[in-house]
Structures are given as C-alpha cells and as structure tokens.
Amino acid sequence: MVGIIIASHGKMCEGIFQSGSMIFCDQPQVAVCSLLPSEGPDDLRAKVEEAIASFDDQEEILFLVDLFGGTPYNQINGLMKGHEDKWAMVCGLNLGMLVEAYGCRLGM
C-alpha cells in the first residue's frame, strides 16, 4: 500500500492532514512532516526518514510537498535518489490534491 508523506513549513500540512482525515478517517500510512521556524533542513530530513521507517511498506511512497522556501522540496528530492522508480513527489499542496491522493491509496 502506498505511503503518503505531507511535507511543508509550519502547521500548514497538519491542517491539510486533518481535512483529509475528516473525509477518509485516519490512515496509518500517512505522515505529516513540518519544518518549524526553530528547525533546520536536517531536522526535516530526520522527520521524513522517521516517517518512512514507520510505514509497514516502504517500497511505494508519495510525497506531497510545498515549494515555499524550497527546504521541504530539496530535502525530499535528496532522499528520493535511488528510489525514483517507486517513490514519487508532487509539489504544491491543496485539499483537492490530498483528496485525490487519499482516494488513490484507498482504491477509490
């Protein structure tokens, strides 16, 4: 089953995750990785790596990433090296994209 990681600055991705949870209920293979103002790029990378490790299936992962400031994109782009055949990244976050990702994951 595809794992989804939502990555952005601040609390934005947590709000998007909550919206998706209200529509589809909580999903075990969905993680939120926020870059807080007091943190740096390595902190975000560590959060993403921890989220990936928490998934039962780490083969197929979809990253939903904002481009604000570039840090989430740059860190995840670095992690994807060597996994391009199974992992995908979509840049820009909005509720419609999240609904589509959840729906695909649930086979809808």
N, C-alpha and C positions, 0 to 999 in steps of 0.2 A: 504494500500500500504506500502511496506517495506521501512523504512527509512535507510539511509546509513550514517555512520559517519566514516570519514577517519581521523585517529589519528597518529601523528608521531612527531618527533623532527624537529625543524626548519621549513624551507619552502618546504620540500620535498612533503608533502601531497597536498600543494596548486598547485604544478606543475602537480601532478597526476590528481587532480580535473580538472585543465584546459584542460588536454589532453582528459579526458572523456567528458567534455563539448563541445569540438570541434567535437567529434564524435556524441554525442547524444543530444546536446543543454543543456541548464541549466535545472536542475531538482530541484524542490522545496523541496524534501525530502532527499537531500544530503547535508551534512555539513562537513566542514574541521575544525579540532581542532589541532592546532600546539602548541607544547611546545617550547617556545622561550628560548634562553640561560639565559635571566634575570628572568625567571619564575621558580616556583617550582611545585611539584606534585599537590598541592591543586589548583593551577591556571589552570592546565589542566583539573582536575576533574570538576571545575566550568564551564569551556568552554563546556565540554561534556554534563553536566547537562543542560546548557542553550540550546545547540543544540537539545537535546531530547525534551525539553519543547516547542521548536519552531515548532516541527513536528505536523501536523494535527492528525496523527495516531501514537501513542507512543507504540502500542502493539507489533509490529514486527520491530526489529532493527537489522541491520547487521553492525558490527564494523569491519573495515579493519585497522589493527594495525601493526605498525612496532615494532620490538623487540629491536632496538638499545637502549641500556641503560636500558631497562626494564620499565621505568616510564609509557609510554602510556599503555602497557600491564597490569601492576599492577593496575593502576587507573581504567581502564575499567573492569578488572576482578572483582574488588571490587564492582563496580556499578551493575554488572550482577547478583549478589547474589539475589536470589528470582525471577529472570526473565529468568532463564535458559531454560524454556520451550518455550519461544517466541523470545528471543534475541540470537544472535549467534556472535561469534568472529572468524575472520580469521586473522592469524598472517603472517606478511611479506607482503610487498606492491610491486606490479609491474603493469604495464599498462594492461597486459593480465587479471589479477585478477579484475581490475577495470572495464574493458570492460565486463567481464562475469557478474559482479555484476549489472552494469547498465542494461545490456541486460535482466537479470532475472527480474529486477524491472519493466522494460518496457514490459514484457511479450514476449520477443523475443526468 
